């Protein structure tokens, strides 16, 4: 009914701003649900997520030993969201798909990030909660880990 996937892809690759993307969703929904759709999208847009404190502690433990980066399929509001969550200073660098122009699980996004870091793919580790993204990262040489539990992530990091 709605073109969610195509429009989301445009937003996370920088072809639409976050505001344009959300406005288009509200307009589509309003054709079916009326004015209430706009307020529903506004409410849906407010939360920015939550911080997994045990994972944050692992990030803090890793930073003295390696570069820690975020690679996120996100819209242009990612920086604001990270600030709202208090995470803007918790990593060394943030790579946002909307600024890069391509998104996970495209192989080129991983290679682009490695190049920007000045590190060969085989020297990088990658953690994601999407198995498709991890598989794609592995295919281009990164050591990928599918995040399911903190204990499994801790063991992966010890081995890398």
Residue pairs with C-beta under 8 A, 6 or more apart in sequence:
1 32
2 25
2 28
2 29
3 28
4 25
7 16
7 21
7 24
7 25
8 21
9 103
10 16
10 21
11 17
11 18
11 20
11 21
11 75
11 98
12 73
12 74
12 75
12 97
12 98
12 103
13 97
13 98
13 100
13 101
13 102
13 103
14 76
14 97
14 98
14 99
14 100
14 101
16 24
16 75
17 75
17 76
18 75
18 76
18 77
21 75
22 41
22 45
25 41
26 37
26 38
26 40
26 41
26 42
29 37
29 38
29 40
29 41
30 37
30 38
33 40
48 80
48 81
48 84
48 85
49 81
49 85
50 85
51 85
51 86
51 87
52 150
54 150
55 147
55 150
55 153
56 87
56 90
58 150
58 153
58 154
58 157
59 68
59 90
59 91
60 90
62 68
62 157
63 91
63 92
67 92
67 93
67 117
67 119
68 91
68 92
69 91
69 92
69 93
69 94
69 95
69 113
69 117
70 82
70 91
70 93
70 94
70 95
71 95
71 97
71 104
71 109
71 110
71 113
71 126
72 78
72 94
72 95
72 96
72 97
73 97
73 103
73 104
74 81
74 96
74 97
74 98
75 98
76 96
76 98
76 99
78 94
78 96
78 98
79 88
79 94
79 96
82 88
82 94
93 117
95 113
95 116
97 103
97 104
97 109
100 109
100 112
100 113
102 108
102 109
102 112
103 109
104 110
104 128
104 130
104 133
104 136
104 137
105 130
105 132
105 133
105 135
105 136
105 137
106 136
107 136
107 139
107 140
110 121
110 124
110 126
110 136
110 137
110 140
110 142
111 121
111 140
113 124
114 120
114 121
114 124
114 142
117 124
120 141
121 140
121 141
121 142
122 141
122 142
122 143
124 142
124 143
125 142
125 143
125 144
125 145
125 156
125 157
125 160
126 133
126 134
126 137
126 142
126 143
126 144
126 145
127 134
127 144
127 145
127 147
127 153
127 156
128 134
128 137
128 144
128 145
128 146
128 147
129 146
129 147
129 148
130 146
131 146
133 144
134 144
134 145
134 146
135 144
137 144
138 144
143 160
145 152
145 153
145 156
147 153
